[in-house]
Amino acid sequence: MSFFDKAKDRLSDAVDQHGEKIAQGIDKAAAVADQKTGGKHADKIRDGAAKAKDALDKLDKKDDGDLGGPGAGR
């Protein structure tokens, strides 16, 4: 097993344990960025947050539903 495989496994384990909190952090960061820009780039910030959550969902090994990425609640 390569270094990157081990790192991905550890990251996946962290997402399994703390995925909801990480997703909440992404939401908070997006809200702060939106506030700081005065809503000028809200669509880009929202898209970036959705992509980050999608990547988070892909790392989640549990079959417990979405963490809030695109298509959450399908």
mmCIF file of the N, C-alpha and C atoms, coordinates in Angstrom:
data_MODEL
# 
_entry.id   MODEL 
# 
loop_
_atom_site.group_PDB 
_atom_site.id 
_atom_site.type_symbol 
_atom_site.label_atom_id 
_atom_site.label_alt_id 
_atom_site.label_comp_id 
_atom_site.label_asym_id 
_atom_site.label_entity_id 
_atom_site.label_seq_id 
_atom_site.pdbx_PDB_ins_code 
_atom_site.Cartn_x 
_atom_site.Cartn_y 
_atom_site.Cartn_z 
_atom_site.occupancy 
_atom_site.B_iso_or_equiv 
_atom_site.pdbx_formal_charge 
_atom_site.auth_seq_id 
_atom_site.auth_comp_id 
_atom_site.auth_asym_id 
_atom_site.auth_atom_id 
_atom_site.pdbx_PDB_model_num 
ATOM 1   N N  . MET A 1 1  ? 0.850   -1.166 0.000  1.00 0.00 ? 1  MET A N  1 
ATOM 2   C CA . MET A 1 1  ? 0.000   0.000  0.000  1.00 0.00 ? 1  MET A CA 1 
ATOM 3   C C  . MET A 1 1  ? 0.905   1.242  0.000  1.00 0.00 ? 1  MET A C  1 
ATOM 4   N N  . SER A 1 2  ? 0.634   2.140  -0.919 1.00 0.00 ? 2  SER A N  1 
ATOM 5   C CA . SER A 1 2  ? 1.465   3.326  -1.052 1.00 0.00 ? 2  SER A CA 1 
ATOM 6   C C  . SER A 1 2  ? 1.116   4.360  0.014  1.00 0.00 ? 2  SER A C  1 
ATOM 7   N N  . PHE A 1 3  ? 1.972   5.353  0.111  1.00 0.00 ? 3  PHE A N  1 
ATOM 8   C CA . PHE A 1 3  ? 1.754   6.450  1.042  1.00 0.00 ? 3  PHE A CA 1 
ATOM 9   C C  . PHE A 1 3  ? 0.409   7.122  0.786  1.00 0.00 ? 3  PHE A C  1 
ATOM 10  N N  . PHE A 1 4  ? 0.084   7.354  -0.487 1.00 0.00 ? 4  PHE A N  1 
ATOM 11  C CA . PHE A 1 4  ? -1.158  8.043  -0.824 1.00 0.00 ? 4  PHE A CA 1 
ATOM 12  C C  . PHE A 1 4  ? -2.389  7.198  -0.501 1.00 0.00 ? 4  PHE A C  1 
ATOM 13  N N  . ASP A 1 5  ? -2.280  5.898  -0.680 1.00 0.00 ? 5  ASP A N  1 
ATOM 14  C CA . ASP A 1 5  ? -3.397  5.025  -0.311 1.00 0.00 ? 5  ASP A CA 1 
ATOM 15  C C  . ASP A 1 5  ? -3.650  5.071  1.197  1.00 0.00 ? 5  ASP A C  1 
ATOM 16  N N  . LYS A 1 6  ? -2.563  5.053  1.969  1.00 0.00 ? 6  LYS A N  1 
ATOM 17  C CA . LYS A 1 6  ? -2.698  5.130  3.429  1.00 0.00 ? 6  LYS A CA 1 
ATOM 18  C C  . LYS A 1 6  ? -3.280  6.471  3.840  1.00 0.00 ? 6  LYS A C  1 
ATOM 19  N N  . ALA A 1 7  ? -2.823  7.540  3.199  1.00 0.00 ? 7  ALA A N  1 
ATOM 20  C CA . ALA A 1 7  ? -3.330  8.875  3.518  1.00 0.00 ? 7  ALA A CA 1 
ATOM 21  C C  . ALA A 1 7  ? -4.819  8.980  3.187  1.00 0.00 ? 7  ALA A C  1 
ATOM 22  N N  . LYS A 1 8  ? -5.231  8.426  2.051  1.00 0.00 ? 8  LYS A N  1 
ATOM 23  C CA . LYS A 1 8  ? -6.640  8.471  1.665  1.00 0.00 ? 8  LYS A CA 1 
ATOM 24  C C  . LYS A 1 8  ? -7.486  7.668  2.653  1.00 0.00 ? 8  LYS A C  1 
ATOM 25  N N  . ASP A 1 9  ? -6.972  6.519  3.093  1.00 0.00 ? 9  ASP A N  1 
ATOM 26  C CA . ASP A 1 9  ? -7.705  5.720  4.081  1.00 0.00 ? 9  ASP A CA 1 
ATOM 27  C C  . ASP A 1 9  ? -7.887  6.482  5.391  1.00 0.00 ? 9  ASP A C  1 
ATOM 28  N N  . ARG A 1 10 ? -6.829  7.167  5.835  1.00 0.00 ? 10 ARG A N  1 
ATOM 29  C CA . ARG A 1 10 ? -6.925  7.938  7.074  1.00 0.00 ? 10 ARG A CA 1 
ATOM 30  C C  . ARG A 1 10 ? -7.904  9.099  6.917  1.00 0.00 ? 10 ARG A C  1 
ATOM 31  N N  . LEU A 1 11 ? -7.844  9.753  5.768  1.00 0.00 ? 11 LEU A N  1 
ATOM 32  C CA . LEU A 1 11 ? -8.761  10.853 5.510  1.00 0.00 ? 11 LEU A CA 1 
ATOM 33  C C  . LEU A 1 11 ? -10.203 10.348 5.454  1.00 0.00 ? 11 LEU A C  1 
ATOM 34  N N  . SER A 1 12 ? -10.408 9.212  4.830  1.00 0.00 ? 12 SER A N  1 
ATOM 35  C CA . SER A 1 12 ? -11.751 8.628  4.770  1.00 0.00 ? 12 SER A CA 1 
ATOM 36  C C  . SER A 1 12 ? -12.266 8.288  6.163  1.00 0.00 ? 12 SER A C  1 
ATOM 37  N N  . ASP A 1 13 ? -11.388 7.776  7.009  1.00 0.00 ? 13 ASP A N  1 
ATOM 38  C CA . ASP A 1 13 ? -11.788 7.471  8.386  1.00 0.00 ? 13 ASP A CA 1 
ATOM 39  C C  . ASP A 1 13 ? -12.192 8.742  9.126  1.00 0.00 ? 13 ASP A C  1 
ATOM 40  N N  . ALA A 1 14 ? -11.425 9.823  8.926  1.00 0.00 ? 14 ALA A N  1 
ATOM 41  C CA . ALA A 1 14 ? -11.751 11.096 9.578  1.00 0.00 ? 14 ALA A CA 1 
ATOM 42  C C  . ALA A 1 14 ? -13.099 11.618 9.082  1.00 0.00 ? 14 ALA A C  1 
ATOM 43  N N  . VAL A 1 15 ? -13.364 11.472 7.789  1.00 0.00 ? 15 VAL A N  1 
ATOM 44  C CA . VAL A 1 15 ? -14.644 11.920 7.239  1.00 0.00 ? 15 VAL A CA 1 
ATOM 45  C C  . VAL A 1 15 ? -15.775 11.057 7.787  1.00 0.00 ? 15 VAL A C  1 
ATOM 46  N N  . ASP A 1 16 ? -15.539 9.768  7.934  1.00 0.00 ? 16 ASP A N  1 
ATOM 47  C CA . ASP A 1 16 ? -16.559 8.891  8.517  1.00 0.00 ? 16 ASP A CA 1 
ATOM 48  C C  . ASP A 1 16 ? -16.934 9.350  9.929  1.00 0.00 ? 16 ASP A C  1 
ATOM 49  N N  . GLN A 1 17 ? -15.934 9.758  10.696 1.00 0.00 ? 17 GLN A N  1 
ATOM 50  C CA . GLN A 1 17 ? -16.172 10.133 12.085 1.00 0.00 ? 17 GLN A CA 1 
ATOM 51  C C  . GLN A 1 17 ? -16.683 11.564 12.234 1.00 0.00 ? 17 GLN A C  1 
ATOM 52  N N  . HIS A 1 18 ? -16.215 12.472 11.377 1.00 0.00 ? 18 HIS A N  1 
ATOM 53  C CA . HIS A 1 18 ? -16.490 13.893 11.579 1.00 0.00 ? 18 HIS A CA 1 
ATOM 54  C C  . HIS A 1 18 ? -17.068 14.587 10.358 1.00 0.00 ? 18 HIS A C  1 
ATOM 55  N N  . GLY A 1 19 ? -17.640 13.841 9.446  1.00 0.00 ? 19 GLY A N  1 
ATOM 56  C CA . GLY A 1 19 ? -18.128 14.401 8.196  1.00 0.00 ? 19 GLY A CA 1 
ATOM 57  C C  . GLY A 1 19 ? -19.157 15.501 8.360  1.00 0.00 ? 19 GLY A C  1 
ATOM 58  N N  . GLU A 1 20 ? -20.079 15.328 9.299  1.00 0.00 ? 20 GLU A N  1 
ATOM 59  C CA . GLU A 1 20 ? -21.110 16.348 9.516  1.00 0.00 ? 20 GLU A CA 1 
ATOM 60  C C  . GLU A 1 20 ? -20.496 17.659 9.989  1.00 0.00 ? 20 GLU A C  1 
ATOM 61  N N  . LYS A 1 21 ? -19.525 17.577 10.887 1.00 0.00 ? 21 LYS A N  1 
ATOM 62  C CA . LYS A 1 21 ? -18.877 18.794 11.381 1.00 0.00 ? 21 LYS A CA 1 
ATOM 63  C C  . LYS A 1 21 ? -18.056 19.460 10.280 1.00 0.00 ? 21 LYS A C  1 
ATOM 64  N N  . ILE A 1 22 ? -17.417 18.666 9.446  1.00 0.00 ? 22 ILE A N  1 
ATOM 65  C CA . ILE A 1 22 ? -16.654 19.223 8.331  1.00 0.00 ? 22 ILE A CA 1 
ATOM 66  C C  . ILE A 1 22 ? -17.603 19.932 7.371  1.00 0.00 ? 22 ILE A C  1 
ATOM 67  N N  . ALA A 1 23 ? -18.734 19.314 7.075  1.00 0.00 ? 23 ALA A N  1 
ATOM 68  C CA . ALA A 1 23 ? -19.724 19.925 6.184  1.00 0.00 ? 23 ALA A CA 1 
ATOM 69  C C  . ALA A 1 23 ? -20.254 21.226 6.774  1.00 0.00 ? 23 ALA A C  1 
ATOM 70  N N  . GLN A 1 24 ? -20.482 21.255 8.080  1.00 0.00 ? 24 GLN A N  1 
ATOM 71  C CA . GLN A 1 24 ? -20.922 22.482 8.741  1.00 0.00 ? 24 GLN A CA 1 
ATOM 72  C C  . GLN A 1 24 ? -19.859 23.564 8.637  1.00 0.00 ? 24 GLN A C  1 
ATOM 73  N N  . GLY A 1 25 ? -18.592 23.175 8.739  1.00 0.00 ? 25 GLY A N  1 
ATOM 74  C CA . GLY A 1 25 ? -17.493 24.125 8.594  1.00 0.00 ? 25 GLY A CA 1 
ATOM 75  C C  . GLY A 1 25 ? -17.437 24.713 7.192  1.00 0.00 ? 25 GLY A C  1 
ATOM 76  N N  . ILE A 1 26 ? -17.708 23.893 6.206  1.00 0.00 ? 26 ILE A N  1 
ATOM 77  C CA . ILE A 1 26 ? -17.752 24.377 4.820  1.00 0.00 ? 26 ILE A CA 1 
ATOM 78  C C  . ILE A 1 26 ? -18.873 25.399 4.672  1.00 0.00 ? 26 ILE A C  1 
ATOM 79  N N  . ASP A 1 27 ? -20.031 25.099 5.248  1.00 0.00 ? 27 ASP A N  1 
ATOM 80  C CA . ASP A 1 27 ? -21.164 26.033 5.202  1.00 0.00 ? 27 ASP A CA 1 
ATOM 81  C C  . ASP A 1 27 ? -20.828 27.359 5.882  1.00 0.00 ? 27 ASP A C  1 
ATOM 82  N N  . LYS A 1 28 ? -20.189 27.289 7.051  1.00 0.00 ? 28 LYS A N  1 
ATOM 83  C CA . LYS A 1 28 ? -19.829 28.507 7.777  1.00 0.00 ? 28 LYS A CA 1 
ATOM 84  C C  . LYS A 1 28 ? -18.817 29.331 6.993  1.00 0.00 ? 28 LYS A C  1 
ATOM 85  N N  . ALA A 1 29 ? -17.816 28.666 6.415  1.00 0.00 ? 29 ALA A N  1 
ATOM 86  C CA . ALA A 1 29 ? -16.815 29.378 5.622  1.00 0.00 ? 29 ALA A CA 1 
ATOM 87  C C  . ALA A 1 29 ? -17.449 30.046 4.411  1.00 0.00 ? 29 ALA A C  1 
ATOM 88  N N  . ALA A 1 30 ? -18.383 29.364 3.783  1.00 0.00 ? 30 ALA A N  1 
ATOM 89  C CA . ALA A 1 30 ? -19.081 29.940 2.627  1.00 0.00 ? 30 ALA A CA 1 
ATOM 90  C C  . ALA A 1 30 ? -19.906 31.150 3.049  1.00 0.00 ? 30 ALA A C  1 
ATOM 91  N N  . ALA A 1 31 ? -20.555 31.065 4.199  1.00 0.00 ? 31 ALA A N  1 
ATOM 92  C CA . ALA A 1 31 ? -21.364 32.183 4.683  1.00 0.00 ? 31 ALA A CA 1 
ATOM 93  C C  . ALA A 1 31 ? -20.491 33.399 4.985  1.00 0.00 ? 31 ALA A C  1 
ATOM 94  N N  . VAL A 1 32 ? -19.331 33.177 5.595  1.00 0.00 ? 32 VAL A N  1 
ATOM 95  C CA . VAL A 1 32 ? -18.422 34.277 5.901  1.00 0.00 ? 32 VAL A CA 1 
ATOM 96  C C  . VAL A 1 32 ? -17.897 34.893 4.610  1.00 0.00 ? 32 VAL A C  1 
ATOM 97  N N  . ALA A 1 33 ? -17.510 34.059 3.653  1.00 0.00 ? 33 ALA A N  1 
ATOM 98  C CA . ALA A 1 33 ? -17.023 34.573 2.377  1.00 0.00 ? 33 ALA A CA 1 
ATOM 99  C C  . ALA A 1 33 ? -18.102 35.374 1.662  1.00 0.00 ? 33 ALA A C  1 
ATOM 100 N N  . ASP A 1 34 ? -19.328 34.889 1.712  1.00 0.00 ? 34 ASP A N  1 
ATOM 101 C CA . ASP A 1 34 ? -20.434 35.596 1.079  1.00 0.00 ? 34 ASP A CA 1 
ATOM 102 C C  . ASP A 1 34 ? -20.672 36.949 1.756  1.00 0.00 ? 34 ASP A C  1 
ATOM 103 N N  . GLN A 1 35 ? -20.591 36.959 3.072  1.00 0.00 ? 35 GLN A N  1 
ATOM 104 C CA . GLN A 1 35 ? -20.788 38.203 3.822  1.00 0.00 ? 35 GLN A CA 1 
ATOM 105 C C  . GLN A 1 35 ? -19.667 39.192 3.506  1.00 0.00 ? 35 GLN A C  1 
ATOM 106 N N  . LYS A 1 36 ? -18.426 38.716 3.474  1.00 0.00 ? 36 LYS A N  1 
ATOM 107 C CA . LYS A 1 36 ? -17.284 39.597 3.229  1.00 0.00 ? 36 LYS A CA 1 
ATOM 108 C C  . LYS A 1 36 ? -17.317 40.199 1.829  1.00 0.00 ? 36 LYS A C  1 
ATOM 109 N N  . THR A 1 37 ? -17.895 39.499 0.884  1.00 0.00 ? 37 THR A N  1 
ATOM 110 C CA . THR A 1 37 ? -17.970 40.015 -0.487 1.00 0.00 ? 37 THR A CA 1 
ATOM 111 C C  . THR A 1 37 ? -19.280 40.739 -0.744 1.00 0.00 ? 37 THR A C  1 
ATOM 112 N N  . GLY A 1 38 ? -20.099 40.864 0.274  1.00 0.00 ? 38 GLY A N  1 
ATOM 113 C CA . GLY A 1 38 ? -21.364 41.560 0.132  1.00 0.00 ? 38 GLY A CA 1 
ATOM 114 C C  . GLY A 1 38 ? -22.338 40.870 -0.796 1.00 0.00 ? 38 GLY A C  1 
ATOM 115 N N  . GLY A 1 39 ? -22.215 39.564 -0.929 1.00 0.00 ? 39 GLY A N  1 
ATOM 116 C CA . GLY A 1 39 ? -23.112 38.798 -1.785 1.00 0.00 ? 39 GLY A CA 1 
ATOM 117 C C  . GLY A 1 39 ? -22.782 38.898 -3.267 1.00 0.00 ? 39 GLY A C  1 
ATOM 118 N N  . LYS A 1 40 ? -21.713 39.615 -3.586 1.00 0.00 ? 40 LYS A N  1 
ATOM 119 C CA . LYS A 1 40 ? -21.346 39.848 -4.987 1.00 0.00 ? 40 LYS A CA 1 
ATOM 120 C C  . LYS A 1 40 ? -21.012 38.544 -5.724 1.00 0.00 ? 40 LYS A C  1 
ATOM 121 N N  . HIS A 1 41 ? -20.450 37.594 -5.011 1.00 0.00 ? 41 HIS A N  1 
ATOM 122 C CA . HIS A 1 41 ? -20.029 36.333 -5.632 1.00 0.00 ? 41 HIS A CA 1 
ATOM 123 C C  . HIS A 1 41 ? -20.761 35.135 -5.028 1.00 0.00 ? 41 HIS A C  1 
ATOM 124 N N  . ALA A 1 42 ? -21.990 35.334 -4.603 1.00 0.00 ? 42 ALA A N  1 
ATOM 125 C CA . ALA A 1 42 ? -22.746 34.299 -3.903 1.00 0.00 ? 42 ALA A CA 1 
ATOM 126 C C  . ALA A 1 42 ? -22.869 33.021 -4.711 1.00 0.00 ? 42 ALA A C  1 
ATOM 127 N N  . ASP A 1 43 ? -23.109 33.141 -6.011 1.00 0.00 ? 43 ASP A N  1 
ATOM 128 C CA . ASP A 1 43 ? -23.274 31.939 -6.832 1.00 0.00 ? 43 ASP A CA 1 
ATOM 129 C C  . ASP A 1 43 ? -21.985 31.140 -6.911 1.00 0.00 ? 43 ASP A C  1 
ATOM 130 N N  . LYS A 1 44 ? -20.860 31.808 -7.028 1.00 0.00 ? 44 LYS A N  1 
ATOM 131 C CA . LYS A 1 44 ? -19.573 31.106 -7.104 1.00 0.00 ? 44 LYS A CA 1 
ATOM 132 C C  . LYS A 1 44 ? -19.210 30.479 -5.767 1.00 0.00 ? 44 LYS A C  1 
ATOM 133 N N  . ILE A 1 45 ? -19.500 31.188 -4.695 1.00 0.00 ? 45 ILE A N  1 
ATOM 134 C CA . ILE A 1 45 ? -19.226 30.653 -3.356 1.00 0.00 ? 45 ILE A CA 1 
ATOM 135 C C  . ILE A 1 45 ? -20.096 29.436 -3.095 1.00 0.00 ? 45 ILE A C  1 
ATOM 136 N N  . ARG A 1 46 ? -21.369 29.510 -3.462 1.00 0.00 ? 46 ARG A N  1 
ATOM 137 C CA . ARG A 1 46 ? -22.297 28.389 -3.283 1.00 0.00 ? 46 ARG A CA 1 
ATOM 138 C C  . ARG A 1 46 ? -21.841 27.180 -4.103 1.00 0.00 ? 46 ARG A C  1 
ATOM 139 N N  . ASP A 1 47 ? -21.395 27.419 -5.356 1.00 0.00 ? 47 ASP A N  1 
ATOM 140 C CA . ASP A 1 47 ? -20.912 26.329 -6.197 1.00 0.00 ? 47 ASP A CA 1 
ATOM 141 C C  . ASP A 1 47 ? -19.651 25.689 -5.611 1.00 0.00 ? 47 ASP A C  1 
ATOM 142 N N  . GLY A 1 48 ? -18.753 26.529 -5.105 1.00 0.00 ? 48 GLY A N  1 
ATOM 143 C CA . GLY A 1 48 ? -17.522 26.014 -4.499 1.00 0.00 ? 48 GLY A CA 1 
ATOM 144 C C  . GLY A 1 48 ? -17.805 25.181 -3.265 1.00 0.00 ? 48 GLY A C  1 
ATOM 145 N N  . ALA A 1 49 ? -18.730 25.634 -2.439 1.00 0.00 ? 49 ALA A N  1 
ATOM 146 C CA . ALA A 1 49 ? -19.094 24.876 -1.242 1.00 0.00 ? 49 ALA A CA 1 
ATOM 147 C C  . ALA A 1 49 ? -19.738 23.546 -1.625 1.00 0.00 ? 49 ALA A C  1 
ATOM 148 N N  . ALA A 1 50 ? -20.568 23.566 -2.654 1.00 0.00 ? 50 ALA A N  1 
ATOM 149 C CA . ALA A 1 50 ? -21.209 22.323 -3.107 1.00 0.00 ? 50 ALA A CA 1 
ATOM 150 C C  . ALA A 1 50 ? -20.175 21.337 -3.629 1.00 0.00 ? 50 ALA A C  1 
ATOM 151 N N  . LYS A 1 51 ? -19.178 21.830 -4.350 1.00 0.00 ? 51 LYS A N  1 
ATOM 152 C CA . LYS A 1 51 ? -18.127 20.943 -4.865 1.00 0.00 ? 51 LYS A CA 1 
ATOM 153 C C  . LYS A 1 51 ? -17.289 20.377 -3.720 1.00 0.00 ? 51 LYS A C  1 
ATOM 154 N N  . ALA A 1 52 ? -17.025 21.195 -2.710 1.00 0.00 ? 52 ALA A N  1 
ATOM 155 C CA . ALA A 1 52 ? -16.274 20.711 -1.554 1.00 0.00 ? 52 ALA A CA 1 
ATOM 156 C C  . ALA A 1 52 ? -17.045 19.612 -0.823 1.00 0.00 ? 52 ALA A C  1 
ATOM 157 N N  . LYS A 1 53 ? -18.349 19.800 -0.676 1.00 0.00 ? 53 LYS A N  1 
ATOM 158 C CA . LYS A 1 53 ? -19.173 18.780 -0.019 1.00 0.00 ? 53 LYS A CA 1 
ATOM 159 C C  . LYS A 1 53 ? -19.282 17.517 -0.863 1.00 0.00 ? 53 LYS A C  1 
ATOM 160 N N  . ASP A 1 54 ? -19.296 17.673 -2.175 1.00 0.00 ? 54 ASP A N  1 
ATOM 161 C CA . ASP A 1 54 ? -19.330 16.515 -3.055 1.00 0.00 ? 54 ASP A CA 1 
ATOM 162 C C  . ASP A 1 54 ? -18.053 15.697 -2.885 1.00 0.00 ? 54 ASP A C  1 
ATOM 163 N N  . ALA A 1 55 ? -16.918 16.375 -2.814 1.00 0.00 ? 55 ALA A N  1 
ATOM 164 C CA . ALA A 1 55 ? -15.652 15.681 -2.590 1.00 0.00 ? 55 ALA A CA 1 
ATOM 165 C C  . ALA A 1 55 ? -15.655 15.002 -1.231 1.00 0.00 ? 55 ALA A C  1 
ATOM 166 N N  . LEU A 1 56 ? -16.246 15.643 -0.247 1.00 0.00 ? 56 LEU A N  1 
ATOM 167 C CA . LEU A 1 56 ? -16.361 15.061 1.087  1.00 0.00 ? 56 LEU A CA 1 
ATOM 168 C C  . LEU A 1 56 ? -17.212 13.795 1.046  1.00 0.00 ? 56 LEU A C  1 
ATOM 169 N N  . ASP A 1 57 ? -18.311 13.840 0.309  1.00 0.00 ? 57 ASP A N  1 
ATOM 170 C CA . ASP A 1 57 ? -19.172 12.663 0.162  1.00 0.00 ? 57 ASP A CA 1 
ATOM 171 C C  . ASP A 1 57 ? -18.434 11.498 -0.476 1.00 0.00 ? 57 ASP A C  1 
ATOM 172 N N  . LYS A 1 58 ? -17.574 11.794 -1.429 1.00 0.00 ? 58 LYS A N  1 
ATOM 173 C CA . LYS A 1 58 ? -16.824 10.725 -2.106 1.00 0.00 ? 58 LYS A CA 1 
ATOM 174 C C  . LYS A 1 58 ? -15.827 10.064 -1.169 1.00 0.00 ? 58 LYS A C  1 
ATOM 175 N N  . LEU A 1 59 ? -15.339 10.793 -0.178 1.00 0.00 ? 59 LEU A N  1 
ATOM 176 C CA . LEU A 1 59 ? -14.396 10.225 0.782  1.00 0.00 ? 59 LEU A CA 1 
ATOM 177 C C  . LEU A 1 59 ? -15.089 9.453  1.894  1.00 0.00 ? 59 LEU A C  1 
ATOM 178 N N  . ASP A 1 60 ? -16.381 9.700  2.074  1.00 0.00 ? 60 ASP A N  1 
ATOM 179 C CA . ASP A 1 60 ? -17.151 9.048  3.125  1.00 0.00 ? 60 ASP A CA 1 
ATOM 180 C C  . ASP A 1 60 ? -17.388 7.591  2.751  1.00 0.00 ? 60 ASP A C  1 
ATOM 181 N N  . LYS A 1 61 ? -16.822 6.662  3.539  1.00 0.00 ? 61 LYS A N  1 
ATOM 182 C CA . LYS A 1 61 ? -16.978 5.237  3.248  1.00 0.00 ? 61 LYS A CA 1 
ATOM 183 C C  . LYS A 1 61 ? -18.295 4.669  3.765  1.00 0.00 ? 61 LYS A C  1 
ATOM 184 N N  . LYS A 1 62 ? -18.908 5.361  4.724  1.00 0.00 ? 62 LYS A N  1 
ATOM 185 C CA . LYS A 1 62 ? -20.168 4.878  5.282  1.00 0.00 ? 62 LYS A CA 1 
ATOM 186 C C  . LYS A 1 62 ? -21.284 5.037  4.268  1.00 0.00 ? 62 LYS A C  1 
ATOM 187 N N  . ASP A 1 63 ? -22.242 4.151  4.347  1.00 0.00 ? 63 ASP A N  1 
ATOM 188 C CA . ASP A 1 63 ? -23.425 4.248  3.492  1.00 0.00 ? 63 ASP A CA 1 
ATOM 189 C C  . ASP A 1 63 ? -24.559 4.840  4.318  1.00 0.00 ? 63 ASP A C  1 
ATOM 190 N N  . ASP A 1 64 ? -24.328 6.094  4.769  1.00 0.00 ? 64 ASP A N  1 
ATOM 191 C CA . ASP A 1 64 ? -25.305 6.719  5.653  1.00 0.00 ? 64 ASP A CA 1 
ATOM 192 C C  . ASP A 1 64 ? -25.920 7.971  5.058  1.00 0.00 ? 64 ASP A C  1 
ATOM 193 N N  . GLY A 1 65 ? -25.862 8.098  3.753  1.00 0.00 ? 65 GLY A N  1 
ATOM 194 C CA . GLY A 1 65 ? -26.467 9.257  3.107  1.00 0.00 ? 65 GLY A CA 1 
ATOM 195 C C  . GLY A 1 65 ? -25.460 10.353 2.832  1.00 0.00 ? 65 GLY A C  1 
ATOM 196 N N  . ASP A 1 66 ? -25.953 11.387 2.199  1.00 0.00 ? 66 ASP A N  1 
ATOM 197 C CA . ASP A 1 66 ? -25.118 12.506 1.818  1.00 0.00 ? 66 ASP A CA 1 
ATOM 198 C C  . ASP A 1 66 ? -24.750 13.364 3.015  1.00 0.00 ? 66 ASP A C  1 
ATOM 199 N N  . LEU A 1 67 ? -23.642 14.079 2.863  1.00 0.00 ? 67 LEU A N  1 
ATOM 200 C CA . LEU A 1 67 ? -23.221 15.051 3.858  1.00 0.00 ? 67 LEU A CA 1 
ATOM 201 C C  . LEU A 1 67 ? -23.620 16.452 3.442  1.00 0.00 ? 67 LEU A C  1 
ATOM 202 N N  . GLY A 1 68 ? -24.439 16.550 2.387  1.00 0.00 ? 68 GLY A N  1 
ATOM 203 C CA . GLY A 1 68 ? -24.926 17.852 2.001  1.00 0.00 ? 68 GLY A CA 1 
ATOM 204 C C  . GLY A 1 68 ? -24.396 18.366 0.684  1.00 0.00 ? 68 GLY A C  1 
ATOM 205 N N  . GLY A 1 69 ? -23.785 17.512 -0.101 1.00 0.00 ? 69 GLY A N  1 
ATOM 206 C CA . GLY A 1 69 ? -23.280 17.924 -1.397 1.00 0.00 ? 69 GLY A CA 1 
ATOM 207 C C  . GLY A 1 69 ? -24.393 18.040 -2.416 1.00 0.00 ? 69 GLY A C  1 
ATOM 208 N N  . PRO A 1 70 ? -24.039 18.277 -3.682 1.00 0.00 ? 70 PRO A N  1 
ATOM 209 C CA . PRO A 1 70 ? -25.063 18.378 -4.712 1.00 0.00 ? 70 PRO A CA 1 
ATOM 210 C C  . PRO A 1 70 ? -25.938 17.137 -4.743 1.00 0.00 ? 70 PRO A C  1 
ATOM 211 N N  . GLY A 1 71 ? -27.211 17.344 -4.823 1.00 0.00 ? 71 GLY A N  1 
ATOM 212 C CA . GLY A 1 71 ? -28.131 16.221 -4.869 1.00 0.00 ? 71 GLY A CA 1 
ATOM 213 C C  . GLY A 1 71 ? -28.449 15.649 -3.511 1.00 0.00 ? 71 GLY A C  1 
ATOM 214 N N  . ALA A 1 72 ? -28.042 16.349 -2.448 1.00 0.00 ? 72 ALA A N  1 
ATOM 215 C CA . ALA A 1 72 ? -28.336 15.857 -1.101 1.00 0.00 ? 72 ALA A CA 1 
ATOM 216 C C  . ALA A 1 72 ? -29.839 15.742 -0.912 1.00 0.00 ? 72 ALA A C  1 
ATOM 217 N N  . GLY A 1 73 ? -30.224 14.698 -0.271 1.00 0.00 ? 73 GLY A N  1 
ATOM 218 C CA . GLY A 1 73 ? -31.640 14.483 -0.018 1.00 0.00 ? 73 GLY A CA 1 
ATOM 219 C C  . GLY A 1 73 ? -32.372 13.882 -1.195 1.00 0.00 ? 73 GLY A C  1 
ATOM 220 N N  . ARG A 1 74 ? -31.636 13.297 -2.144 1.00 0.00 ? 74 ARG A N  1 
ATOM 221 C CA . ARG A 1 74 ? -32.263 12.655 -3.310 1.00 0.00 ? 74 ARG A CA 1 
ATOM 222 C C  . ARG A 1 74 ? -33.150 11.536 -2.910 1.00 0.00 ? 74 ARG A C  1 
# 
